[in-house]
Amino acid sequence: MATPPADFPDSDDATTETETVSFNSDEDTEEKAVQFASFLPDNAAAVHLLETVQASSSSPACLISDEDTIAYLLSLPPLSDIPDGDEALASANGRWRIGAGPSQRLIEKGVACAKIDILLCPLGNTPGTKRARESIKSAHAVLFFHPESGVLVLRNVCSKPIIYQNGDADGEDLTIYGGVKGRDSCVLFRERNCLQFGDYHFVLEFNLDPLNHDRFREQRDAILSFSHGRPSRHLALVPTEEHIRCWDIRIHHLLSYGAHGSQVYCGVQLHTGKPVAVKKMRYKRDSQHRIRKELEVASLFSDSDSGVHGLIASWCEHGDSPPCRLDKCVSKEDHEDVYYSMPLAEYDFESMPWAQLDFVERLGYFYQTLSGLIKLHKKEIYHGRIRPISLLIMPETSPLPTERESSALKPSHHLPAKAVISPAVSPKPYGKPSHPECWVAPEVYTSTAETPCTTKMDIWALAASWLPAFVVVPSNVKINQRTYRVMIKTVEDQHQKAKITGAFRNLLLKMLAWDPEERPTGEEALAHDAWAPFLMQKELHGERMRRERNKRIQDAKLGAIEGVKKVRVLSPEVED
């Protein structure tokens, strides 16, 4: 057993910053646009269409050609090209509208229409343009980066369908319908994505230079951060052939190995673009009760439930949902792989860069995990496996951008916004733990089926799992009388250093009482006055958001009264 130090070092003190030295010359550091994809024709009709566009006076600058190829180049502008605070311009630079552009009738009427970035039909009224507009609407689709995952999404915004070849979860062609919720968008998840707009076939091909990965991430994240917050740091920047499909998810890579040989992967939902984690477990005789319990608990909470990490879907290696053998007892030789998906966390309490947060922000995360534990206990569920890596911190979430939205309110910060408890609970509230850790309550080591632990073991585990927010907690330390004194001294030291308040110190000491009978219940801990700074800040934040919302409404009304000129986003149904 590892011997603990006399005191735990502060986690803030353990976080050091190193100076980054650049060996590039001044010329090399000049900001440039980063090209990451091309939009090319894939049949003769589409080639002719783009050649006609390029020959017209309306040809966009990003449409280029040589003797072999004609294509639109998709790129992100240098950050220096975006004026400080210009959120509308930043958002526009992360979105590309696709379509035939305004009809001759709208042009003659002088109607101000939104810009089409990937123009698929020359302006004018000729037999060729009339034929093209039978397949391609004025504003047909939009490409944008998903605000949470950062992947490129294609959304249909009109009544004409788009065919995404081999784009469905089962490998079949996917028809993307405009205006049909759940079927109007899809992640472009292949390196080469074949799209059909009626008679015209195109390809969106990713071609990001590996040398530009860091610059692309910086520019994409900066653009999204103006109105949505930064996307997940875990996912790949562009699709690769190494990514695989699992259920309705495109798996990017392995995140971690869990207990009992489980594996956790990260990926994106194909139809929504949302980032998800996928846990893979081997369902067999000696694991069936544990896996059933974990899936049962996860299924009690939706992915939007605050406090508990909820399940999105579960399935087995045979493609059945729920897993086909979940309600059956399996033999010694029988087994299958079982999967379940859940929202992708950005950090856990062990990996979180706590030094970036002040005490009140940390207090908010503790409050949310305690709320989640209370939800479990109200359903008579013992967790039994709470530790820092089972307390997860979720990213900020924002609604997807729409074609008609105005500039969104910039978030006050880009730190993750929600903390939840993993549903990976212990199937029984007793038994010797596999590894000694300080978040394992003392009574767990002597528990039996006749004298099981109570929910108070979770109260200890939760309080101990909060400690990494302040100190570096040594691993493989069993709590005994000597190590317990070190833990209590650590809490007292944090108070003396003004890292925590006196009220929070008192709450921690109560939750870490040696005798489980002296620990508070979850409800009692949540009613403690230690949470007052967080609750006050939460109320002030809510009031500020209400004022800002009311101001936006008033500004919108004032603009309508004063007759502010509005740019029309093309609506083919109205136009036609």
Buried (B, 14 or more C-beta within 10 A) or exposed (E): EEEBEEEBEBBBEEEEEEEEEEEEEEEEEEEEBBBBBBBBBBBEBBBBBBBBBBEBEEBBEBBBEEEEEBBBBBBBBBBEEBEEEEBEBBBBBBBBBBBBBBBEEBBEEEBEBBEBBBBBBBBBEEEEBEBBBEBBBBBBBBBBBBBBBBBBBBBBBBEBBBBBBEBBBEEEEBBBBBEEEEBBBBBBBBBBBBBBBBBBBBBBBBEBEEEBBEBBBBBBBBBBBBBBBBBBEBBBBBBEEEBEBBBBBBBBBEBBEBEEEBBBBBBBBBBBBBBBBBBBBBBBEEBBEBBBBBBBBBBBBEBEEBBBBBBBBBBBBEEEBBBBBBEEEBEEEEBBBBBBBBBBBBBBBEBBEBBEBEBBBBBBBBBBBBBBBBBBBEEEBBBBBBBBBBBBBBBBBBEBBEBEEEBBEBBEEBBBBBBBBBBBBBBBBBBEBEEBBBBBBBBBBEBEEEEBBBBBBBBBBBBBBBBBBBBBBBEEBBBEEEBBEBBBEBBBBBBEEEBBBEBBBBBBBBBBBBEBEEBBBBEEBBEBEBBEBBBEBBEEEEEEEEEEEEEBEEEEEEEEEEEEEEEBBBBBEEBE
